[in-house]
Amino acid sequence: MFGNLLKRSKSTTSRKPDFQRGLAAFEAEDYAAAVADWMPLAERGHAEAQYRMGQLYARGQGVVRDFGDAAHWFRKAAEQGHVEAQFSLGLCYANGEGAPQDSALPVRWYKTVAKTNPAAAEANLALLYPNGLGIGPDISQALHWYRLAAEAGHAEAQHHMGLLNAFGQGVPQDHAAAAAWYRMSAEQGYAVAQHALASLYANGQGVERDMSQAVAWYGRAAEQGFVNSQLALAIIYEHGSGVQADPARAAEFYRQAAEQGHPVAQVNLGLLYARGHGVPQDYRETLKWCRLSAEQGNVNAQFNLGLIHSNGLVGAPDHAEAAVWYRKAAMQGNVGAQVNLGLMLVHGWGGRPELVEGVDWLRKAAAQGHTGAMTNLGALYANRDGKAYNPIQGYVWYIMAAATTQPGPDRDALEAKAHELGGVLTSEDRHKAQVIMEDWKKNPKLMATG
């Protein structure tokens, strides 16, 4: 079972093993020397040495990386009551083979220790454990070891007990029990548990809904820099959810999270600057924060960058740049971006018209029920002087646009345009239009093409 140790130097083979000397070597990053002191102690039953050997095997420090060996040593220490080992062994069983790489125990350690070259660390994550952790996933075993560690006061284990109860993993789903475990962990200052407990109070799950308690616990986590709590507080204060709305406080919490790179916080802070809520109106700041968010793939930020450039909110209008961001958002399904990009392409704003692609984007938006897209398609197809003239399609889109419009002058105008087009259609044309509309009712996505 055990992987091969890295070759030890002759100077260390005859020394009497000493835990503190091994610790000094570990801190000096001389992992082979640490192994030389800790392995003999671990084999003799030294619980802390066993736990440390588990860590070394999980990290591949001084030994060949082997997660089965890591679990072996964690178990040895855990069975002697070593709390950290109990929690680590619980993680091993919870993750098991095929665990998501970003949550698996070895990867968490890898991310922690490989700080000197993060890019290389991330690039090599897939190579860390091609054959899994050496043990299969076993929630009952994970629960057993988590509980032992949690009952001994281990804050992260208490949080994990809360998670298991909240999601019904290994135990019946029980939000009240989850809240109790989260509270134990939160009261020890564990920010993730503070956020989880706050969320239960905000949603009234397992506890009475209490926004003052939610804000208090979010606040304690936010003070520790927990980005999700900063974002939660920002949203609460922006919209006045159970508290007095306070745009200035919202802006401050958005800023804290945005400066940590949270894409939702970045775009929301940018939009506060656009509206002048809680901060001075400043479209340059909107552009700055939306770009940071958009570059992370946030669709709302990409759409808003398109608006900024197409409307010339910061400098002259730049339709080419607007099209870049609208396209990114449109490809993610943003209906507003699909409409705006479609219109830009159809009319050639910022370049030569691209009728086929423009119509395609308008159809995609119409398939999502966007009345404006349907209306524009109706107008495009109804234009006798246009390259897309098709009275059947024009009639169809005006009828469908009217059907999605509330009764009133706008609906009346759409129905009048449809009636006007209908007057030039033959009975065969009307039948074709009816078939198109019936197909659309069955599956609107069919209208995105053709």
C-alpha positions as CSV (number, residue, x, y, z in Angstrom):
1,M,0.0,0.0,0.0
2,F,2.7,2.4,0.9
3,G,4.4,4.5,-1.7
4,N,8.2,4.7,-1.9
5,L,9.9,7.3,0.2
6,L,12.2,9.6,-1.5
7,K,15.8,8.6,-1.0
8,R,17.1,9.6,2.4
9,S,20.5,11.0,3.0
10,K,23.0,8.9,4.9
11,S,23.3,11.6,7.6
12,T,19.7,11.0,8.7
13,T,19.5,7.2,8.8
14,S,21.1,6.7,12.1
15,R,19.6,9.5,14.0
16,K,17.0,8.9,16.8
17,P,13.7,10.3,15.4
18,D,12.6,13.5,16.9
19,F,9.2,15.1,16.2
20,Q,10.3,18.7,16.8
21,R,13.3,18.3,14.6
22,G,11.0,17.0,11.9
23,L,8.7,20.0,12.4
24,A,11.7,22.3,12.0
25,A,12.7,20.5,8.8
26,F,9.1,20.7,7.5
27,E,9.0,24.4,8.1
28,A,12.3,24.8,6.4
29,E,10.7,22.9,3.4
30,D,13.2,20.0,3.9
31,Y,10.5,17.4,3.6
32,A,12.7,14.4,3.2
33,A,14.3,15.2,6.6
34,A,10.8,15.6,8.1
35,V,9.9,12.2,6.8
36,A,13.0,10.7,8.3
37,D,11.9,11.9,11.8
38,W,8.2,11.5,11.5
39,M,7.8,8.1,9.8
40,P,9.5,6.0,12.6
41,L,7.4,7.9,15.1
42,A,4.2,7.3,13.1
43,E,5.0,3.6,12.9
44,R,5.4,3.5,16.7
45,G,1.9,5.1,17.2
46,H,2.7,8.8,17.6
47,A,-0.7,10.4,16.6
48,E,0.6,13.8,15.6
49,A,3.4,12.2,13.5
50,Q,0.7,9.9,11.9
51,Y,-1.4,13.0,11.0
52,R,1.6,14.8,9.6
53,M,2.6,11.8,7.5
54,G,-1.0,11.8,6.1
55,Q,-0.5,15.4,5.1
56,L,2.8,14.6,3.4
57,Y,1.4,11.7,1.4
58,A,-1.6,13.9,0.3
59,R,0.7,16.7,-0.8
60,G,3.5,14.5,-2.2
61,Q,6.1,16.2,0.1
62,G,9.1,14.1,0.8
63,V,7.2,11.0,-0.4
64,V,5.6,9.9,-3.6
65,R,2.0,11.3,-3.6
66,D,-0.4,8.6,-2.6
67,F,-3.8,9.3,-1.3
68,G,-4.4,5.8,-0.1
69,D,-1.4,6.1,2.2
70,A,-2.7,9.5,3.3
71,A,-6.0,8.0,4.3
72,H,-4.2,5.2,6.1
73,W,-2.2,7.5,8.3
74,F,-5.2,9.8,8.9
75,R,-7.1,6.7,10.1
76,K,-4.3,5.7,12.5
77,A,-4.3,9.2,14.1
78,A,-8.0,9.5,14.0
79,E,-8.5,6.3,15.9
80,Q,-6.4,7.8,18.6
81,G,-8.7,10.8,18.8
82,H,-6.7,13.2,16.7
83,V,-9.3,15.8,15.8
84,E,-7.7,17.2,12.6
85,A,-7.0,13.7,11.4
86,Q,-10.7,12.7,12.0
87,F,-11.8,15.7,9.9
88,S,-9.3,15.0,7.2
89,L,-10.3,11.3,7.0
90,G,-13.9,12.4,6.8
91,L,-13.0,14.6,3.8
92,C,-11.3,11.6,2.2
93,Y,-14.5,9.5,2.5
94,A,-16.7,12.4,1.4
95,N,-14.7,13.0,-1.7
96,G,-13.8,9.5,-2.7
97,E,-12.9,8.6,-6.3
98,G,-14.2,10.9,-9.0
99,A,-14.7,13.8,-6.6
100,P,-14.9,17.3,-8.3
101,Q,-11.3,18.4,-8.5
102,D,-11.9,21.8,-7.0
103,S,-13.3,20.4,-3.8
104,A,-11.3,17.3,-3.3
105,L,-9.0,17.3,-0.3
106,P,-5.7,16.8,-2.1
107,V,-6.5,19.6,-4.5
108,R,-7.4,21.9,-1.6
109,W,-4.0,21.2,-0.1
110,Y,-2.3,21.5,-3.4
111,K,-3.8,25.0,-3.9
112,T,-2.8,26.0,-0.4
113,V,0.9,24.9,-0.7
114,A,1.6,25.6,-4.3
115,K,1.5,29.4,-4.0
116,T,4.8,30.0,-5.7
117,N,3.5,29.2,-9.1
118,P,-0.4,29.3,-9.2
119,A,-0.6,29.0,-12.9
120,A,1.5,25.8,-13.0
121,A,-0.5,24.4,-10.1
122,E,-3.8,24.9,-11.8
123,A,-2.5,23.5,-15.1
124,N,-1.4,20.3,-13.4
125,L,-4.4,19.6,-11.2
126,A,-5.7,17.0,-13.5
127,L,-2.5,15.0,-13.1
128,L,-2.7,14.8,-9.3
129,Y,-4.8,11.7,-8.8
130,P,-5.8,10.0,-12.0
131,N,-6.8,6.9,-10.1
132,G,-8.8,8.6,-7.4
133,L,-8.0,9.0,-3.7
134,G,-7.3,5.3,-3.0
135,I,-10.7,4.9,-1.2
136,G,-14.2,5.0,-2.4
137,P,-16.7,7.6,-1.4
138,D,-18.6,6.6,1.7
139,I,-20.9,9.2,3.2
140,S,-21.6,7.1,6.3
141,Q,-17.9,6.9,7.1
142,A,-17.5,10.6,6.3
143,L,-20.4,11.4,8.7
144,H,-18.8,9.2,11.4
145,W,-15.5,11.0,11.3
146,Y,-17.0,14.5,10.8
147,R,-19.2,13.9,13.9
148,L,-16.2,12.9,16.1
149,A,-14.3,15.9,15.0
150,A,-17.3,18.2,15.3
151,E,-18.2,17.1,18.8
152,A,-14.6,17.7,19.8
153,G,-15.0,21.3,18.7
154,H,-13.5,21.3,15.2
155,A,-15.1,24.4,13.5
156,E,-14.8,23.2,9.9
157,A,-16.1,19.7,10.8
158,Q,-19.1,21.4,12.5
159,H,-19.7,23.3,9.3
160,H,-19.6,20.1,7.3
161,M,-22.1,18.5,9.6
162,G,-24.3,21.4,8.9
163,L,-23.9,20.9,5.2
164,L,-24.8,17.2,5.4
165,N,-27.9,18.0,7.4
166,A,-28.9,20.9,5.1
167,F,-28.7,18.7,2.0
168,G,-29.7,15.4,3.5
169,Q,-26.4,13.6,2.8
170,G,-26.1,10.5,5.0
171,V,-28.9,11.8,7.2
172,P,-32.4,13.0,6.7
173,Q,-32.6,16.6,5.5
174,D,-33.0,18.8,8.6
175,H,-32.4,22.5,8.4
176,A,-32.9,22.9,12.2
177,A,-30.0,20.5,12.8
178,A,-28.0,22.3,10.1
179,A,-28.5,25.6,11.8
180,A,-27.4,24.2,15.2
181,W,-24.1,22.9,13.6
182,Y,-23.6,26.0,11.7
183,R,-24.0,28.1,14.8
184,M,-21.4,26.1,16.7
185,S,-18.9,26.7,13.9
186,A,-20.0,30.3,13.4
187,E,-19.5,31.1,17.1
188,Q,-15.9,30.0,16.7
189,G,-15.4,32.5,14.0
190,Y,-15.6,30.2,10.9
191,A,-16.7,32.6,8.2
192,V,-18.1,30.0,5.8
193,A,-20.4,28.8,8.6
194,Q,-21.3,32.4,9.6
195,H,-22.5,32.9,6.0
196,A,-24.4,29.6,5.9
197,L,-26.2,30.5,9.2
198,A,-27.0,34.0,7.9
199,S,-28.5,32.4,4.8
200,L,-30.8,30.2,6.9
201,Y,-32.0,33.3,8.8
202,A,-32.5,35.2,5.6
203,N,-34.6,32.4,4.1
204,G,-36.3,31.2,7.3
205,Q,-34.9,27.6,7.0
206,G,-34.6,25.7,10.2
207,V,-35.0,29.0,12.1
208,E,-37.5,31.8,12.2
209,R,-36.8,34.3,9.4
210,D,-34.9,37.1,11.0
211,M,-33.1,39.6,8.7
212,S,-31.4,41.3,11.7
213,Q,-29.8,38.0,12.6
214,A,-29.0,37.4,8.9
215,V,-27.3,40.8,8.6
216,A,-25.4,40.3,11.8
217,W,-23.9,37.0,10.7
218,Y,-23.3,38.1,7.2
219,G,-21.5,41.1,8.7
220,R,-19.2,38.9,10.9
221,A,-18.2,36.9,7.8
222,A,-17.8,40.0,5.7
223,E,-15.5,41.5,8.3
224,Q,-13.2,38.5,7.7
225,G,-13.3,39.2,4.0
226,F,-15.7,36.5,3.0
227,V,-16.7,37.7,-0.4
228,N,-20.2,36.0,-0.7
229,S,-21.2,37.7,2.6
230,Q,-20.0,41.0,1.3
231,L,-22.1,40.5,-1.8
232,A,-25.2,39.4,0.2
233,L,-25.0,42.5,2.4
234,A,-24.7,44.7,-0.7
235,I,-27.8,43.2,-2.2
236,I,-29.7,43.5,1.0
237,Y,-28.8,47.2,1.4
238,E,-29.4,48.0,-2.2
239,H,-32.9,46.6,-2.3
240,G,-33.9,47.2,1.3
241,S,-34.6,43.5,2.0
242,G,-35.7,43.5,5.6
243,V,-33.6,46.6,6.3
244,Q,-33.7,50.3,5.4
245,A,-32.4,50.6,1.9
246,D,-28.9,52.3,2.0
247,P,-27.3,52.7,-1.5
248,A,-24.1,54.0,0.1
249,R,-23.6,51.0,2.3
250,A,-24.6,48.8,-0.7
251,A,-21.9,50.4,-2.8
252,E,-19.3,49.9,0.0
253,F,-20.0,46.2,0.3
254,Y,-20.1,45.8,-3.5
255,R,-16.7,47.5,-3.6
256,Q,-15.3,45.1,-1.0
257,A,-16.4,42.1,-3.0
258,A,-15.6,43.7,-6.4
259,E,-12.0,44.3,-5.3
260,Q,-11.7,40.6,-4.5
261,G,-12.7,39.9,-8.1
262,H,-16.4,38.9,-7.6
263,P,-17.9,39.4,-11.1
264,V,-21.5,40.0,-9.8
265,A,-20.3,42.6,-7.3
266,Q,-18.2,44.3,-10.1
267,V,-21.1,44.7,-12.5
268,N,-23.5,45.7,-9.7
269,L,-21.1,48.3,-8.5
270,G,-20.8,49.6,-12.1
271,L,-24.5,49.9,-12.4
272,L,-24.7,51.9,-9.2
273,Y,-22.3,54.3,-10.8
274,A,-24.4,54.4,-13.9
275,R,-27.5,55.4,-11.8
276,G,-25.7,57.5,-9.3
277,H,-27.1,55.5,-6.4
278,G,-24.9,55.6,-3.3
279,V,-22.0,57.0,-5.4
280,P,-21.6,59.9,-7.8
281,Q,-22.8,59.1,-11.3
282,D,-19.7,58.2,-13.3
283,Y,-19.9,56.2,-16.5
284,R,-16.1,55.8,-16.5
285,E,-16.4,53.8,-13.3
286,T,-19.3,51.9,-14.8
287,L,-17.1,51.0,-17.8
288,K,-14.2,50.0,-15.5
289,W,-16.2,47.6,-13.3
290,C,-18.3,46.2,-16.1
291,R,-15.2,45.4,-18.1
292,L,-13.6,43.6,-15.2
293,S,-16.8,41.5,-14.8
294,A,-17.3,41.0,-18.5
295,E,-13.8,39.6,-18.9
296,Q,-14.7,36.9,-16.4
297,G,-17.7,36.0,-18.6
298,N,-20.5,37.7,-16.7
299,V,-23.3,38.0,-19.2
300,N,-25.0,41.0,-17.6
301,A,-21.7,43.0,-17.6
302,Q,-21.1,42.0,-21.3
303,F,-24.6,43.3,-22.2
304,N,-24.0,46.6,-20.3
305,L,-20.6,47.1,-22.0
306,G,-22.5,46.8,-25.3
307,L,-24.9,49.5,-24.1
308,I,-22.1,51.8,-23.0
309,H,-20.2,51.6,-26.3
310,S,-23.3,51.7,-28.6
311,N,-24.7,54.8,-26.8
312,G,-21.4,56.6,-26.4
313,L,-21.7,57.0,-22.7
314,V,-17.9,57.2,-22.4
315,G,-16.6,59.0,-25.5
316,A,-17.9,58.6,-29.0
317,P,-20.2,55.7,-29.9
318,D,-18.2,52.6,-30.9
319,H,-20.5,50.1,-32.6
320,A,-17.8,47.7,-33.5
321,E,-16.8,47.4,-29.8
322,A,-20.4,47.3,-28.8
323,A,-21.0,44.4,-31.2
324,V,-18.1,42.4,-29.6
325,W,-19.7,42.5,-26.2
326,Y,-23.3,42.1,-27.4
327,R,-22.2,39.0,-29.3
328,K,-20.5,37.5,-26.2
329,A,-23.7,38.1,-24.2
330,A,-26.0,36.9,-27.0
331,M,-24.1,33.7,-27.2
332,Q,-24.9,33.1,-23.6
333,G,-28.6,33.6,-24.3
334,N,-29.0,37.2,-23.2
335,V,-32.2,38.3,-25.0
336,G,-31.5,42.0,-24.9
337,A,-28.0,41.5,-26.4
338,Q,-29.5,39.2,-29.1
339,V,-32.0,42.0,-30.1
340,N,-29.4,44.8,-30.1
341,L,-26.8,42.8,-32.0
342,G,-29.5,41.7,-34.5
343,L,-30.5,45.3,-35.2
344,M,-26.9,46.4,-35.5
345,L,-26.2,43.8,-38.0
346,V,-29.4,44.2,-40.0
347,H,-29.0,48.0,-40.3
348,G,-25.2,47.9,-40.7
349,W,-24.5,50.2,-37.7
350,G,-20.8,50.4,-37.4
351,G,-20.2,48.4,-40.6
352,R,-21.8,46.8,-43.6
353,P,-25.2,45.1,-43.1
354,E,-25.1,41.4,-42.2
355,L,-28.7,40.6,-42.9
356,V,-28.6,36.8,-42.4
357,E,-26.8,36.9,-39.1
358,G,-28.9,39.8,-37.9
359,V,-32.1,38.0,-38.6
360,D,-30.8,34.9,-36.9
361,W,-30.2,36.8,-33.7
362,L,-33.6,38.5,-33.8
363,R,-35.2,35.1,-34.3
364,K,-33.3,33.7,-31.3
365,A,-34.6,36.6,-29.2
366,A,-38.2,36.2,-30.6
367,A,-38.0,32.5,-29.6
368,Q,-37.5,33.6,-26.1
369,G,-40.7,35.6,-26.3
370,H,-39.2,39.1,-26.8
371,T,-41.9,41.3,-28.3
372,G,-39.5,43.9,-29.6
373,A,-37.7,41.2,-31.6
374,M,-41.0,40.0,-33.0
375,T,-42.0,43.5,-33.9
376,N,-38.7,44.2,-35.6
377,L,-38.9,41.0,-37.6
378,G,-42.4,41.9,-38.7
379,A,-41.2,45.3,-39.9
380,L,-38.2,43.8,-41.6
381,Y,-40.2,41.3,-43.5
382,A,-43.0,43.7,-44.3
383,N,-40.6,46.3,-46.0
384,R,-41.2,46.0,-49.7
385,D,-38.0,47.8,-50.4
386,G,-35.9,45.5,-48.2
387,K,-33.9,42.5,-49.2
388,A,-35.8,40.4,-46.6
389,Y,-39.3,41.2,-47.9
390,N,-41.6,38.3,-47.1
391,P,-45.2,39.2,-46.4
392,I,-46.0,35.7,-45.0
393,Q,-43.2,36.1,-42.4
394,G,-44.2,39.7,-41.8
395,Y,-47.7,38.7,-41.1
396,V,-46.7,35.9,-38.8
397,W,-44.4,38.1,-36.7
398,Y,-46.8,40.9,-36.4
399,I,-49.6,38.5,-35.2
400,M,-47.2,36.9,-32.7
401,A,-46.0,40.3,-31.4
402,A,-49.6,41.4,-30.9
403,A,-50.3,38.2,-29.0
404,T,-47.6,39.0,-26.5
405,T,-48.6,42.7,-26.1
406,Q,-51.1,43.9,-23.5
407,P,-54.5,45.3,-24.9
408,G,-54.1,48.9,-25.8
409,P,-52.8,51.2,-28.6
410,D,-49.6,49.3,-29.1
411,R,-51.4,46.0,-29.6
412,D,-54.0,47.7,-31.9
413,A,-51.2,49.1,-34.1
414,L,-49.6,45.7,-34.4
415,E,-52.9,44.0,-35.3
416,A,-53.5,46.8,-37.9
417,K,-50.2,46.1,-39.6
418,A,-50.9,42.4,-39.6
419,H,-54.3,43.0,-41.1
420,E,-52.8,45.2,-43.8
421,L,-50.3,42.4,-44.7
422,G,-53.0,39.8,-44.6
423,G,-54.9,41.6,-47.2
424,V,-52.3,40.8,-49.8
425,L,-51.9,37.1,-48.9
426,T,-53.6,34.3,-50.8
427,S,-55.5,31.6,-49.0
428,E,-52.5,29.3,-49.5
429,D,-50.3,32.0,-47.9
430,R,-52.5,32.2,-44.9
431,H,-52.4,28.5,-44.5
432,K,-48.6,28.6,-44.5
433,A,-48.7,31.4,-41.9
434,Q,-51.0,29.3,-39.8
435,V,-48.7,26.3,-39.9
436,I,-45.8,28.4,-38.9
437,M,-47.6,29.8,-35.9
438,E,-48.8,26.4,-34.8
439,D,-45.3,25.0,-35.0
440,W,-44.1,28.0,-33.0
441,K,-46.6,27.2,-30.2
442,K,-45.4,23.7,-30.1
443,N,-41.7,24.6,-29.9
444,P,-40.7,28.3,-30.0
445,K,-37.1,27.4,-30.5
446,L,-38.0,26.3,-34.0
447,M,-38.5,30.0,-34.8
448,A,-34.9,30.7,-34.0
449,T,-34.0,29.3,-37.5
450,G,-35.5,29.3,-40.9
